[in-house]
Amino acid sequence: MNATERMNAAINLKPVDRVPNAPFYEAPICKYFGSSFRAALLEDQAMADTHLAALDEFKFDWVMVGMGLIGGIIPEALDCSVSYPEDVFPVIRETPIKSIKDVDRIAKSDMFTKRMDRFLKGVSILKKELKGEVPIACEYISPFTIATRLRGTNEIMLDMYEAPELVQYLQEVLIPLDIEVGKALIGAGVEYIFYGADMECPLLLSPEHYRNFIDEPTRKVCNELTRLGAKVLPHMCGSIVEKGIVDMLLEMDIHGIMPGNLTQEKVLDIRELKEKVGERICIFDNINPNGSLLIGTPEEVAAETRAHLEKAHGMSGYIFSTSGTSSPNTPKENYLAMNREVLNFQCD
């Protein structure tokens, strides 16, 4: 199997020749292989070159991009003041939504800025170079998570109590803009959209707030991106099984669930998630990127990786991954140790 075939089989709960290897690896490889961190995140040819070099060494089963997109390009297109330091992620310096009166201005935004065009060109270059053998994934965000970037996290959390109409109207305006960019990503060659939802996770919001404020806008975007041909994979930290969020996700047209951390040190047990979803949908593993992978030895990383793989042994619809974004400061020898364990693990 090539990577595209392997991922498709796992997504559809079919047998695979080995465990698909699809971590959140973008930040580390920008440091390992990029001409600069900023260039590897944002600049078409530099982005493509970085990912192709990483693929050659690590043999990942997808190419995953998007941290510059969700952290800087989308917020900037929507009137945030954003700076782009050389060696760290984009930084939002000022938010544009001060009151509900500002929302109509955002609705008229042109999402296709020069930075957006360069990012989409990078995806297109990768699509051409990969020749269909390795799928492209892109990190993406919901209308609510975009809203937190435009309004401020503390402010929008308070708004749910003091100005709920602002939260609802802002998301209503963002839905078509979110879909518009998603459609462009799919057109450029993105096949998997891992839909980051940590700003609305049960670590921050109650299930009631999720249902009342977030479920409908997220459902509209996810369902439309699936209709347009993407495989949509929601990613969320927190007790998503216990709090009932998984039940709401399963009502959407999605292709897999990517669980995250419960705390800084602990991740959701994927057996608990598998028991919940059964044979309805695939699940991604969730090795903690803040644990031994970041601060341990290669031997500790290898042992932790084996433990995850063994726990999932015999599980249909299983894809190895991390529980979230890997730090750009992750030692390369640790990433290599994790990678070797996945590539060499015997499925049978």
NORCOR-V306806 format. One record per residue. N is the residue number from 1. SS is DSSP state (H for helix, E for strand, L for the rest). OMEGA is omega as a letter, one per 40 degrees, with the letter a starting at -180 (* if undefined). Layout:
BEGIN
N;SS;OMEGA / N;SS;OMEGA
END
This chain:
BEGIN
1;L;i / 2;L;a / 3;H;i / 4;H;i / 5;H;a / 6;H;i / 7;H;i / 8;H;i / 9;H;a / 10;H;i / 11;H;a / 12;L;i / 13;L;i / 14;L;i / 15;L;i / 16;L;i / 17;L;i / 18;L;a / 19;L;i / 20;E;a / 21;E;a / 22;L;i / 23;L;i / 24;L;a / 25;L;a / 26;H;a / 27;H;i / 28;H;a / 29;H;i / 30;H;i / 31;H;a / 32;H;a / 33;H;a / 34;L;i / 35;L;i / 36;L;a / 37;H;a / 38;H;a / 39;H;a / 40;H;i / 41;H;a / 42;H;a / 43;L;a / 44;H;a / 45;H;i / 46;H;i / 47;H;a / 48;H;a / 49;H;a / 50;H;a / 51;H;i / 52;H;i / 53;H;i / 54;H;i / 55;H;i / 56;H;a / 57;H;a / 58;H;a / 59;L;i / 60;L;i / 61;L;i / 62;E;i / 63;E;a / 64;E;a / 65;E;i / 66;L;a / 67;H;i / 68;H;i / 69;H;a / 70;H;a / 71;H;a / 72;H;a / 73;H;i / 74;H;i / 75;H;a / 76;H;i / 77;H;a / 78;L;i / 79;L;i / 80;L;i / 81;E;a / 82;E;i / 83;E;a / 84;L;i / 85;L;a / 86;L;a / 87;L;i / 88;L;i / 89;L;i / 90;L;a / 91;E;i / 92;E;a / 93;E;a / 94;E;i / 95;L;a / 96;L;a / 97;L;i / 98;L;i / 99;L;a / 100;H;i / 101;H;a / 102;H;a / 103;H;a / 104;H;i / 105;H;i / 106;H;a / 107;H;a / 108;L;a / 109;L;i / 110;L;a / 111;L;a / 112;L;i / 113;L;i / 114;H;i / 115;H;i / 116;H;a / 117;H;i / 118;H;i / 119;H;i / 120;H;i / 121;H;i / 122;H;i / 123;H;a / 124;H;i / 125;H;i / 126;H;i / 127;H;a / 128;H;a / 129;H;a / 130;H;i / 131;L;i / 132;L;a / 133;L;i / 134;L;a / 135;E;i / 136;E;i / 137;E;i / 138;E;i / 139;E;a / 140;E;a / 141;E;a / 142;L;i / 143;H;a / 144;H;i / 145;H;i / 146;H;a / 147;H;i / 148;H;i / 149;H;a / 150;H;a / 151;H;a / 152;L;a / 153;H;a / 154;H;a / 155;H;a / 156;H;i / 157;H;i / 158;H;i / 159;H;a / 160;H;i / 161;H;a / 162;H;a / 163;L;a / 164;H;i / 165;H;i / 166;H;a / 167;H;a / 168;H;a / 169;H;i / 170;H;i / 171;H;i / 172;H;i / 173;H;a / 174;H;a / 175;H;a / 176;H;i / 177;H;i / 178;H;i / 179;H;a / 180;H;i / 181;H;i / 182;H;i / 183;H;i / 184;H;i / 185;H;i / 186;H;i / 187;H;a / 188;H;i / 189;L;i / 190;L;i / 191;L;a / 192;E;i / 193;E;i / 194;E;a / 195;E;a / 196;E;a / 197;L;a / 198;H;i / 199;H;i / 200;H;a / 201;L;a / 202;L;i / 203;L;a / 204;L;a / 205;L;i / 206;L;i / 207;H;i / 208;H;i / 209;H;i / 210;H;a / 211;H;a / 212;H;a / 213;H;a / 214;H;a / 215;H;a / 216;H;i / 217;H;i / 218;H;i / 219;H;a / 220;H;a / 221;H;a / 222;H;a / 223;H;a / 224;H;i / 225;H;i / 226;H;i / 227;H;i / 228;L;i / 229;L;i / 230;L;i / 231;E;a / 232;E;a / 233;E;i / 234;E;i / 235;E;a / 236;E;i / 237;L;i / 238;L;a / 239;L;a / 240;L;i / 241;L;a / 242;L;a / 243;L;i / 244;L;a / 245;H;i / 246;H;i / 247;H;i / 248;H;i / 249;H;a / 250;L;i / 251;L;a / 252;L;i / 253;L;a / 254;L;a / 255;L;a / 256;E;i / 257;E;a / 258;E;a / 259;E;a / 260;L;a / 261;E;i / 262;L;i / 263;L;i / 264;L;a / 265;L;a / 266;L;i / 267;E;i / 268;L;i / 269;L;a / 270;H;i / 271;H;i / 272;H;i / 273;H;a / 274;H;i / 275;H;a / 276;H;a / 277;H;i / 278;L;a / 279;L;a / 280;L;a / 281;L;i / 282;E;i / 283;E;i / 284;E;i / 285;L;a / 286;L;i / 287;E;a / 288;L;i / 289;L;a / 290;L;a / 291;L;a / 292;H;i / 293;H;a / 294;H;a / 295;H;a / 296;L;i / 297;L;i / 298;H;i / 299;H;i / 300;H;i / 301;H;a / 302;H;a / 303;H;i / 304;H;i / 305;H;i / 306;H;i / 307;H;i / 308;H;a / 309;H;a / 310;H;i / 311;H;a / 312;L;a / 313;L;i / 314;L;a / 315;L;i / 316;L;i / 317;L;a / 318;E;i / 319;E;i / 320;E;i / 321;L;i / 322;E;a / 323;L;i / 324;L;a / 325;L;i / 326;L;i / 327;L;i / 328;L;i / 329;L;i / 330;L;i / 331;L;a / 332;H;a / 333;H;i / 334;H;i / 335;H;i / 336;H;i / 337;H;i / 338;H;a / 339;H;a / 340;H;a / 341;H;a / 342;H;a / 343;H;a / 344;H;a / 345;L;a / 346;L;a / 347;L;a / 348;L;*
END
